[in-house]
Amino acid sequence: MRIYRSLEQARASVGPCVVSIGNFDGCHLGHQSVFRAVAALAAERGLETAVLTFDPHPAKLVTPERAPKLLSTLEQRCGWMAECGIGQVLILPFTAEVAALHPAQFADRILADGLKARAVMVGDNFRFGKGQAGDIETLKILGARYGFDTHSLQPVSYRGVTVSSTEIRKLIQAGEVGLAGRLLGRFYGLAGRVVKGHGIGSRQTVPTLNLAAEAEVLPGTGVYVTRTSEPEGGRCWESITNIGYRPTFEGDSLTIETFLLSAIEGETPERIEVAFTHRLREERKFQSPELLKAQILSDVERARAWHRRYNRKPHAKFAN
């Protein structure tokens, strides 16, 4: 995949293409349907594939008080786009100048001139231009003027739930990681560095890996069945993870502590990604570390049983 971080870079390199536009936070099932439609249309017409996205999220500049917490990093999004057949991404810096572009200026300068768009594929609720003045009909009219046609796709639903980044954020924050994973098409994961923990909990219960997560959206406090992987080394472990404040030890800061269900062979990983598959229970305070340890061991057995059931199912590769 080729990634451009300015309009000038893209203008010099991108050929006539089919392009989609959006933030694509999480790259969920709805986004994936758009990417695959872009790839299919590009293959049919002999064009390149491209995505236009923004950094930072436009709301952080336009309405910062309403800017959403993000499910994913730009690096993650680009990787998922590539898996769906997208060959190029323009990460356009979202500045006051970009925000001030009227719909016609956006279509002309960015889509037609900058990206050489021949077709634009977006969701049916797409808005663009200063004050979000442009919609699908606006884009169709401007496309006729500037040499591209416009295609809109209906939202994707899963068991009656419309797939959206907003809905997925709500589910994750409520601890509903199973359904959130279905809407994403993969388990929701947190990546980051392994950091030193407080120490006392591990000494009196079980040793854990403490994660400094990079994502802005965290699952609600509780105990989860998880899968932990090492991005650089390729190692992977079944695991169980607690997100919370360690009330048994009078903790006052949020921690993400993961216990691996099998031993680490070799060095302790420096970076991990923890994928949340199922919520076991809420976090609660125990009267002693011994009672907490007994509960953890019970949780571990329930997690092992969950993994065994999951691994026997045909969809066991749902989120590698």
Secondary structure, DSSP 8 states (H G I E B T S, - for coil): -EEESSHHHHHHH--SEEEEES--TT--HHHHHHHHHHHHHHHHHT-EEEEEEEES-HHHHH-GGG----SS-HHHHHHHHHHTT--EEEEEE--HHHHT--HHHIIIIIIIIIS-EEEEEEETT--BSGGG-B-HHHHHHHHHHHT-EEEEE---EETTEE--HHHHHHHHHTT-HHHHHHHHTS-EEEEEEEE---SHHHHHS---EEEEE--S----SEEEEEEEE-TTT--EEEEEEEEE--GGGT--S-EEEEEESS---SS--SEEEEEEEEEEE-----SSHHHHHHHHHHHHHHHHHHHHHHHHSTTTTTT-
